[in-house]
Amino acid sequence: MNKPIIIAIDGVSGSGKSTMARTLAAKYNFMYVDTGAMYRAVTLYAIEKGYLTGDTLLKKQLIDDLPDIDICFDSDGHTLLCGIDVESKIRGMEVSSGVSKIATIPEVRSAMVDQQRKMSHSHSVVMDGRDIGTTVFPNADVKLYVTSSAEVRARRRLDELTAKGEKVEYDTILKNITERDYIDSSREVSPLTKAPDAIEIDNSHMSIEEQNSLINSIVEKHLSM
Ligand code: DC
């Protein structure tokens, strides 16, 4: 078997990393791994076990349970937590508000990083997150770092929510995005940073077609080397 290929995609929240990763994985028939979903699944586990309630976190109990927290993805890309499909639960507000607290625990990160590395042993993968090109796979074959301005991301999110019939203010979304950027890039453990050898893609003024054509040309160039 040829050596599995690793494509690492990092970047700010809401920059379209996961759409990009999904598109690439489907095109090349690689496995897509959404590492944010893994941190979300651990958060759901902590909530369901009663370890995370409001501002209280029973950290030791969660750390002790880490070897039993089995996370994987089914063929539709849905997240499975100990065999149960939790895809819709991990996208809800309760998990979204708790996840940054869980993602800063070094023991949780190290357990997730181990699982992420194992996933690449038998498959070529496209993995997206915050620390993939820096910590998980510093030797990834292709590294992309995706950004777009906070204002553009807020506008896109507003359009998505409005299309779903939700009423939210643009300023509220912008504030939330700015806060998340700050938390992701200023935390002590594995903060979001661009790996020196990552290719930066600022898609603030790019259409999806332009973005797809750019990333395809980057990946094609690598695969033909
Ligand atoms: O990408 P997302 O919004 O689903 O990520 C959820 C949370 O997990 C967010 O707080 C960032 C964090 N995360 C992380 O710390 N490291 C990763 N590799 C992926 C996500």
Residues whose N, C-alpha, C, O or C-beta is under 5 A from the ligand:
A	BS01	DC	T35 G36 A37 Y39 V99 S100 A103 D128 G129 R130 D131
